[in-house]
Structure formats: C-alpha cells, structure tokens
Amino acid sequence: MPEVLKKRFDLAAKRRGISLSLYMEWLIDLDPEAPTPAEVLAEEGGDRLLTA
C-alpha cells in the first residue's frame, strides 16, 4: 500500500476517534460486493462465527 494512502486511512480513523481496524470494518460494510462473515467461513471451510 502506498505510504500516502496508509496515512490517509490513519488520519481518517484518528479524526473519528476510532482504530484503523474499526475504520476498515466500516469501509467493508459499505461495499455491496464484500462477502458476509458466513460466506468467508464457507469459503474457508470453517464452522466458527466471525467476531470483531
């Protein structure tokens, strides 16, 4: 990832007072093509529920 892009993500999360991880979770929730936790588990062959 280009450093300038990483800095933009870091600053955006900081401005909201949240972690970069939470910010990334929010972003993926906005993507209609992103797989659901159940789809990820099915693809990986797991049977545990994903948690944040």
N, C-alpha and C positions, 0 to 999 in steps of 0.2 A: 504494500500500500504506500503510495507517495506520502512523504512526511507532511506536506501541506494539508493533505486530506485528513490524515490522522489528527493533526492539530485542530482542524475544523470540527471533527467529531468530539474531540476532548473539550473544546470550548463550548460547543452546543450543550453537552451534558452538564458542564460546570455551571453554565448560565441558568440551567433548570434546577440546579442543586441536587443532581442525581449522579449515579455512577455511569460510566461509559457502558457497562454491561446492560444496565436497565434501559439506557437510551437506545442501544442496539435492539433490545427486545421490542421496544415501542416501534421502531422502524420496521422490523419484520412483520409486526402485527398489521401494519398499514399496507403490506404487499399482498394483493389478492392471489398471487401465484405461489406464495410461500406455503410450504407444506404444514399441515397441522401436526401437533405432537404425536397423535395417533399414526399419521402417515409416516413420520420419521421412525417410530418404533416398528411399524410393519416392514419398512424397508430394511431395517437393521436386524429384524428377526427377534426383537426383544419383546418382553411382556410386562415391563415395568412402566408406570406412568411417569412422564417427564415432569419435573418441577423446577421452578426458578430458584 
